[in-house]
Amino acid sequence: MKKFNTLLEAVEFAVTRCNSWSFATSNDNYDVKGLLVLAETSDSENPMDEDSFYVVSPAGAIGLCEDGEDIYWLFLSDAAPNEDLPLTYQAEPQIKFCSKCGSGVVLGARFCGQCGTAL
């Protein structure tokens, strides 16, 4: 799954995976153009707070997630209506390495714990 800061970014990515969606809690259906317009309007009228983000499933379903909370699926992909959607989003761990010695370093560290190089 991929993570996005705006609904428009999520939709632009989702359209590479499918071309129609159903709203998760109603019988409303959206094509590419309709969902792009909805996303643009939603982003301008109701911007996302900094602790929330959108995710897109492998089949193009779009969900809303607050940091550390469950995913609230908004748009389900018509290309895979029975897609097994995850309940939560697990961010990929970010691993950094020292540019001098190549040792793994703790995120946010100012110096390498192995060789002492400033990061």
MDAnalysis code that builds the backbone (N, CA, C; Angstrom):
import MDAnalysis as mda
import numpy as np

u = mda.Universe.empty(357, n_residues=119, atom_resindex=np.repeat(np.arange(119), 3), trajectory=True)
u.add_TopologyAttr("name", ["N", "CA", "C"] * 119)
u.add_TopologyAttr("resid", np.arange(1, 120))
u.add_TopologyAttr("resname", ["MET", "LYS", "LYS", "PHE", "ASN", "THR", "LEU", "LEU", "GLU", "ALA", "VAL", "GLU", "PHE", "ALA", "VAL", "THR", "ARG", "CYS", "ASN", "SER", "TRP", "SER", "PHE", "ALA", "THR", "SER", "ASN", "ASP", "ASN", "TYR", "ASP", "VAL", "LYS", "GLY", "LEU", "LEU", "VAL", "LEU", "ALA", "GLU", "THR", "SER", "ASP", "SER", "GLU", "ASN", "PRO", "MET", "ASP", "GLU", "ASP", "SER", "PHE", "TYR", "VAL", "VAL", "SER", "PRO", "ALA", "GLY", "ALA", "ILE", "GLY", "LEU", "CYS", "GLU", "ASP", "GLY", "GLU", "ASP", "ILE", "TYR", "TRP", "LEU", "PHE", "LEU", "SER", "ASP", "ALA", "ALA", "PRO", "ASN", "GLU", "ASP", "LEU", "PRO", "LEU", "THR", "TYR", "GLN", "ALA", "GLU", "PRO", "GLN", "ILE", "LYS", "PHE", "CYS", "SER", "LYS", "CYS", "GLY", "SER", "GLY", "VAL", "VAL", "LEU", "GLY", "ALA", "ARG", "PHE", "CYS", "GLY", "GLN", "CYS", "GLY", "THR", "ALA", "LEU"])
u.atoms.positions = np.array([
    [0.844, -1.183, 0.000],
    [0.000, 0.000, 0.000],
    [0.880, 1.234, 0.000],
    [0.362, 2.274, -0.606],
    [1.073, 3.545, -0.633],
    [0.308, 4.577, 0.167],
    [1.037, 5.521, 0.743],
    [0.506, 6.553, 1.621],
    [0.559, 7.910, 0.922],
    [-0.504, 8.748, 1.111],
    [-0.588, 10.050, 0.451],
    [-1.126, 11.098, 1.423],
    [-0.700, 12.344, 1.233],
    [-1.131, 13.434, 2.109],
    [-2.451, 14.067, 1.702],
    [-2.835, 13.933, 0.434],
    [-4.100, 14.512, -0.023],
    [-4.914, 13.442, -0.740],
    [-6.221, 13.662, -0.768],
    [-7.087, 12.738, -1.482],
    [-6.787, 12.778, -2.976],
    [-6.489, 13.973, -3.500],
    [-6.181, 14.083, -4.925],
    [-4.961, 13.244, -5.290],
    [-3.909, 13.287, -4.489],
    [-2.720, 12.466, -4.751],
    [-3.071, 10.987, -4.715],
    [-3.907, 10.592, -3.751],
    [-4.318, 9.192, -3.636],
    [-5.116, 8.761, -4.863],
    [-6.045, 9.609, -5.304],
    [-6.862, 9.279, -6.470],
    [-5.997, 9.205, -7.728],
    [-5.076, 10.150, -7.883],
    [-4.198, 10.138, -9.064],
    [-3.400, 8.840, -9.135],
    [-3.026, 8.312, -7.985],
    [-2.324, 7.032, -7.974],
    [-3.299, 5.874, -8.201],
    [-4.467, 5.927, -7.568],
    [-5.455, 4.848, -7.678],
    [-5.919, 4.643, -9.117],
    [-5.967, 5.722, -9.907],
    [-6.430, 5.582, -11.295],
    [-5.444, 4.777, -12.151],
    [-4.251, 4.561, -11.648],
    [-3.306, 3.704, -12.367],
    [-3.600, 2.234, -12.113],
    [-4.493, 1.954, -11.162],
    [-4.805, 0.579, -10.773],
    [-6.215, 0.143, -11.143],
    [-7.137, 1.083, -11.269],
    [-8.503, 0.749, -11.685],
    [-9.168, 2.000, -12.243],
    [-10.385, 1.869, -12.772],
    [-11.031, 3.036, -13.379],
    [-12.452, 3.286, -12.886],
    [-12.879, 2.565, -11.833],
    [-14.178, 2.860, -11.228],
    [-14.188, 2.371, -9.790],
    [-14.955, 3.077, -8.964],
    [-15.013, 2.811, -7.536],
    [-16.448, 2.899, -7.039],
    [-16.689, 2.258, -5.919],
    [-17.956, 2.377, -5.218],
    [-17.653, 2.990, -3.854],
    [-18.524, 3.910, -3.429],
    [-18.346, 4.478, -2.105],
    [-18.634, 3.373, -1.089],
    [-17.807, 3.254, -0.081],
    [-17.868, 2.117, 0.842],
    [-19.174, 2.016, 1.618],
    [-19.827, 3.141, 1.904],
    [-21.019, 3.094, 2.759],
    [-22.325, 3.392, 2.034],
    [-22.276, 3.440, 0.711],
    [-23.507, 3.681, -0.051],
    [-23.373, 3.033, -1.429],
    [-24.367, 3.213, -2.245],
    [-24.329, 2.652, -3.596],
    [-23.799, 3.639, -4.628],
    [-23.182, 4.731, -4.194],
    [-22.641, 5.716, -5.119],
    [-21.444, 5.131, -5.865],
    [-21.407, 5.378, -7.173],
    [-20.310, 4.897, -8.009],
    [-19.582, 6.079, -8.625],
    [-18.281, 5.912, -8.834],
    [-17.450, 6.982, -9.372],
    [-16.575, 6.450, -10.490],
    [-16.474, 7.236, -11.559],
    [-15.503, 6.940, -12.603],
    [-14.278, 7.812, -12.330],
    [-13.274, 7.727, -13.181],
    [-12.028, 8.465, -12.967],
    [-12.289, 9.965, -12.852],
    [-12.998, 10.529, -13.820],
    [-13.248, 11.972, -13.827],
    [-14.026, 12.407, -12.582],
    [-15.067, 11.666, -12.234],
    [-15.880, 12.020, -11.078],
    [-15.104, 11.966, -9.775],
    [-14.247, 10.962, -9.622],
    [-13.480, 10.845, -8.391],
    [-12.387, 11.907, -8.315],
    [-11.793, 12.265, -9.447],
    [-10.795, 13.338, -9.459],
    [-11.427, 14.672, -9.055],
    [-12.609, 14.966, -9.570],
    [-13.309, 16.212, -9.212],
    [-13.670, 16.207, -7.729],
    [-14.183, 15.079, -7.236],
    [-14.535, 14.967, -5.826],
    [-13.316, 15.168, -4.937],
    [-12.189, 14.581, -5.304],
    [-10.962, 14.690, -4.519],
    [-10.460, 16.126, -4.472],
    [-10.462, 16.791, -5.612],
    [-10.002, 18.180, -5.662],
    [-10.885, 19.071, -4.793],
    [-12.189, 18.880, -4.876],
    [-13.125, 19.661, -4.075],
    [-12.941, 19.366, -2.588],
    [-12.827, 18.097, -2.248],
    [-12.657, 17.701, -0.852],
    [-11.381, 18.285, -0.259],
    [-10.282, 18.219, -0.996],
    [-9.016, 18.753, -0.492],
    [-9.082, 20.263, -0.271],
    [-9.784, 20.983, -1.151],
    [-9.842, 22.446, -1.007],
    [-10.803, 22.867, 0.105],
    [-11.883, 22.109, 0.303],
    [-12.871, 22.475, 1.322],
    [-12.566, 21.898, 2.701],
    [-11.867, 20.781, 2.748],
    [-11.624, 20.101, 4.014],
    [-10.211, 19.515, 4.030],
    [-9.190, 20.382, 4.198],
    [-7.811, 19.881, 4.167],
    [-7.546, 18.878, 5.293],
    [-6.674, 17.938, 5.016],
    [-6.311, 16.890, 5.963],
    [-5.451, 17.462, 7.086],
    [-5.679, 16.995, 8.322],
    [-4.797, 17.437, 9.403],
    [-3.487, 16.657, 9.332],
    [-2.491, 17.111, 10.065],
    [-1.147, 16.556, 9.910],
    [-1.000, 15.122, 10.403],
    [-1.920, 14.636, 11.214],
    [-1.829, 13.269, 11.722],
    [-2.615, 12.268, 10.884],
    [-3.223, 12.720, 9.789],
    [-4.034, 11.838, 8.952],
    [-3.434, 11.732, 7.556],
    [-3.784, 10.647, 6.874],
    [-3.288, 10.448, 5.516],
    [-4.211, 9.462, 4.808],
    [-4.045, 9.351, 3.505],
    [-4.802, 8.411, 2.692],
    [-3.888, 7.268, 2.290],
    [-4.474, 6.097, 2.084],
    [-3.730, 4.945, 1.587],
    [-4.459, 4.385, 0.369],
    [-3.701, 3.774, -0.517],
    [-4.273, 3.137, -1.705],
    [-3.826, 1.678, -1.712],
    [-4.802, 0.784, -1.846],
    [-4.522, -0.655, -1.856],
    [-3.949, -1.079, -3.209],
    [-3.438, -2.295, -3.303],
    [-2.915, -2.782, -4.586],
    [-3.936, -2.760, -5.724],
    [-5.233, -2.909, -5.411],
    [-6.253, -2.901, -6.460],
    [-6.860, -1.521, -6.680],
    [-6.446, -0.508, -5.893],
    [-6.917, 0.853, -6.101],
    [-7.962, 1.347, -5.126],
    [-8.293, 0.590, -4.082],
    [-9.208, 1.081, -3.049],
    [-8.517, 2.210, -2.285],
    [-9.298, 3.181, -1.830],
    [-8.736, 4.349, -1.150],
    [-9.303, 4.419, 0.264],
    [-8.398, 4.557, 1.230],
    [-8.807, 4.631, 2.622],
    [-8.212, 5.835, 3.312],
    [-8.831, 6.203, 4.421],
    [-8.375, 7.315, 5.265],
    [-7.856, 6.720, 6.557],
    [-6.740, 7.214, 7.018],
    [-6.137, 6.671, 8.229],
    [-5.580, 7.815, 9.064],
    [-5.819, 7.737, 10.368],
    [-5.155, 8.648, 11.287],
    [-3.991, 7.885, 11.875],
    [-2.916, 8.579, 12.148],
    [-1.691, 7.942, 12.603],
    [-1.962, 6.994, 13.767],
    [-1.617, 5.734, 13.577],
    [-1.775, 4.738, 14.617],
    [-3.187, 4.192, 14.777],
    [-4.108, 4.569, 13.913],
    [-5.499, 4.136, 14.018],
    [-5.852, 3.197, 12.872],
    [-7.077, 2.661, 12.916],
    [-7.571, 1.781, 11.854],
    [-7.811, 2.565, 10.573],
    [-7.798, 1.855, 9.448],
    [-8.099, 2.459, 8.156],
    [-9.609, 2.493, 7.974],
    [-10.124, 3.640, 7.577],
    [-11.533, 3.793, 7.239],
    [-11.598, 3.805, 5.715],
    [-12.048, 2.710, 5.123],
    [-12.059, 2.590, 3.670],
    [-13.177, 3.429, 3.090],
    [-12.839, 4.342, 2.170],
    [-13.791, 5.272, 1.570],
    [-14.308, 4.793, 0.229],
    [-13.391, 4.438, -0.666],
    [-13.734, 4.051, -2.035],
    [-13.182, 2.657, -2.316],
    [-14.061, 1.761, -2.699],
    [-13.664, 0.392, -2.985],
    [-13.489, 0.219, -4.487],
    [-12.449, -0.467, -4.877],
    [-12.140, -0.684, -6.288],
    [-13.148, -1.630, -6.916],
    [-13.760, -1.208, -8.020],
    [-14.656, -2.095, -8.756],
    [-13.874, -3.171, -9.500],
    [-12.569, -2.958, -9.687],
    [-11.728, -3.952, -10.357],
    [-11.527, -5.185, -9.474],
    [-11.617, -5.008, -8.157],
    [-11.443, -6.121, -7.216],
    [-12.375, -5.896, -6.019],
    [-13.682, -6.074, -6.243],
    [-14.646, -5.781, -5.184],
    [-14.489, -6.645, -3.939],
    [-13.857, -7.790, -4.056],
    [-13.659, -8.675, -2.909],
    [-12.226, -8.641, -2.382],
    [-11.520, -7.561, -2.692],
    [-10.134, -7.430, -2.226],
    [-10.090, -7.507, -0.702],
    [-9.150, -8.251, -0.188],
    [-8.963, -8.382, 1.257],
    [-8.196, -7.148, 1.744],
    [-8.942, -6.169, 2.262],
    [-8.345, -4.900, 2.672],
    [-7.850, -4.966, 4.115],
    [-6.664, -4.455, 4.359],
    [-6.140, -4.471, 5.726],
    [-6.920, -3.509, 6.626],
    [-6.908, -3.782, 7.906],
    [-7.598, -2.933, 8.878],
    [-6.723, -1.786, 9.363],
    [-5.411, -1.962, 9.273],
    [-4.489, -0.936, 9.745],
    [-3.382, -0.732, 8.716],
    [-2.664, 0.362, 8.850],
    [-1.538, 0.671, 7.971],
    [-0.262, 0.545, 8.776],
    [0.662, -0.236, 8.295],
    [1.961, -0.381, 8.945],
    [3.000, 0.305, 8.087],
    [3.544, 1.402, 8.591],
    [4.569, 2.134, 7.843],
    [5.828, 1.281, 7.719],
    [6.473, 1.398, 6.588],
    [7.735, 0.705, 6.383],
    [8.770, 1.314, 7.322],
    [9.505, 0.502, 8.044],
    [10.536, 1.076, 8.912],
    [11.594, 1.774, 8.060],
    [11.979, 2.948, 8.508],
    [12.999, 3.693, 7.783],
    [14.353, 3.386, 8.405],
    [15.239, 2.879, 7.591],
    [16.572, 2.537, 8.066],
    [17.551, 3.512, 7.430],
    [18.373, 4.097, 8.265],
    [19.401, 4.998, 7.758],
    [20.759, 4.375, 8.012],
    [21.708, 4.782, 7.178],
    [23.060, 4.268, 7.299],
    [24.046, 5.427, 7.318],
    [25.116, 5.243, 8.027],
    [26.193, 6.230, 8.091],
    [26.856, 6.325, 6.717],
    [27.068, 7.555, 6.265],
    [27.690, 7.744, 4.952],
    [29.182, 7.421, 4.963],
    [29.803, 7.375, 6.136],
    [31.235, 7.081, 6.202],
    [31.517, 5.588, 6.366],
    [30.867, 4.946, 7.377],
    [31.198, 3.539, 7.657],
    [30.117, 2.555, 7.233],
    [28.920, 3.047, 6.903],
    [27.853, 2.174, 6.440],
    [27.056, 1.486, 7.529],
    [27.365, 1.763, 8.787],
    [26.618, 1.153, 9.887],
    [25.205, 1.719, 9.967],
    [24.259, 0.889, 10.411],
    [22.900, 1.368, 10.624],
    [22.885, 2.356, 11.779],
    [22.099, 3.409, 11.624],
    [22.007, 4.425, 12.684],
    [20.546, 4.602, 13.110],
    [20.379, 5.036, 14.320],
    [19.055, 5.289, 14.874],
    [18.473, 6.532, 14.220],
    [17.179, 6.464, 13.830],
    [16.533, 7.630, 13.239],
    [16.599, 8.798, 14.207],
    [16.952, 9.964, 13.701],
    [17.042, 11.165, 14.524],
    [18.399, 11.360, 15.183],
    [19.279, 10.370, 15.077],
    [20.609, 10.489, 15.677],
    [21.416, 11.557, 14.952],
    [22.251, 12.262, 15.708],
    [23.067, 13.305, 15.108],
    [24.461, 12.784, 14.759],
    [24.845, 11.658, 15.375],
    [26.168, 11.068, 15.139],
    [26.036, 9.562, 14.993],
    [26.923, 8.991, 14.197],
    [26.962, 7.535, 14.033],
    [27.458, 6.906, 15.333],
    [26.765, 5.877, 15.809],
    [27.165, 5.196, 17.041],
    [28.386, 4.336, 16.862],
    [28.763, 4.013, 15.632],
    [29.909, 3.150, 15.349],
    [31.198, 3.965, 15.205],
    [31.161, 5.002, 14.318],
    [32.398, 5.723, 14.029],
    [32.377, 7.183, 14.515],
    [31.209, 7.684, 14.943],
    [31.117, 9.039, 15.481],
    [30.945, 10.141, 14.453],
    [30.830, 9.781, 13.192],
    [30.650, 10.790, 12.127],
    [29.336, 11.550, 12.324],
    [29.386, 12.861, 12.142],
    [28.162, 13.662, 12.215],
    [27.244, 13.271, 11.058],
    [25.967, 13.096, 11.367],
    [25.002, 12.678, 10.346],
    [24.243, 13.867, 9.790],
])
